[in-house]
Amino acid sequence: MNPIKRVQVVSSLVEGTSINAMVRIRGADNHMIINMLEDMGCAFSAHLHRNVRGLRVRHLQCDEI
């Protein structure tokens, strides 16, 4: 998948578009999208592990995404 299409897929996923909708809208392969999600999760986990340390959190608010 070319870099432009990868950015479009990631942007749509971040906005909450379903995998099935991504297959229809972007013409991407279902398994490719799932693999991208796995890669993104691993990269984000590594980023947090390296960069987010020693926080003193009293209140934490997250939305459903």
C-alpha distance (Angstrom), angle and dihedral (degrees) to the residues before:
residue distance angle dihedral
M1 . . .
N2 3.79 . .
P3 3.83 119.5 .
I4 3.82 94.4 -109.7
K5 3.80 92.3 54.5
R6 3.82 90.5 46.0
V7 3.81 90.0 54.6
Q8 3.81 90.6 49.0
V9 3.80 91.6 50.3
V10 3.82 93.2 47.5
S11 3.82 91.7 46.9
S12 3.79 91.5 51.1
L13 3.80 92.6 46.8
V14 3.81 90.9 50.7
E15 3.81 88.5 53.2
G16 3.81 89.8 55.0
T17 3.79 102.2 -101.8
S18 3.81 111.4 157.5
I19 3.78 122.6 -116.5
N20 3.80 92.0 -115.6
A21 3.81 90.5 52.1
M22 3.81 89.4 49.8
V23 3.80 90.1 54.5
R24 3.81 90.2 52.7
I25 3.82 98.7 39.7
R26 3.80 102.2 38.4
G27 3.80 99.5 26.3
A28 3.79 90.3 -127.2
D29 3.79 124.4 151.0
N30 3.82 115.8 -100.2
H31 3.82 94.0 -132.2
M32 3.81 91.6 47.0
I33 3.82 90.8 55.5
I34 3.80 91.5 49.0
N35 3.81 90.7 49.3
M36 3.82 89.8 49.5
L37 3.82 89.7 52.1
E38 3.79 90.4 51.5
D39 3.82 91.9 48.5
M40 3.82 90.9 47.8
G41 3.80 91.1 50.5
C42 3.80 92.6 50.9
A43 3.82 92.3 46.8
F44 3.81 92.4 48.0
S45 3.79 91.9 47.5
A46 3.81 91.0 51.2
H47 3.82 90.9 47.6
L48 3.80 92.0 51.8
H49 3.80 91.7 45.9
R50 3.83 91.1 52.8
N51 3.81 100.3 39.3
V52 3.80 111.4 26.5
R53 3.79 108.8 70.4
G54 3.77 138.3 143.2
L55 3.80 98.7 11.0
R56 3.77 118.6 165.7
V57 3.77 102.9 -149.9
R58 3.77 121.7 -173.6
H59 3.80 97.5 168.0
L60 3.78 129.2 20.0
Q61 3.78 124.6 -173.1
C62 3.81 124.4 -171.5
D63 3.76 131.9 173.1
E64 3.79 125.4 -139.8
I65 3.81 94.1 -89.7
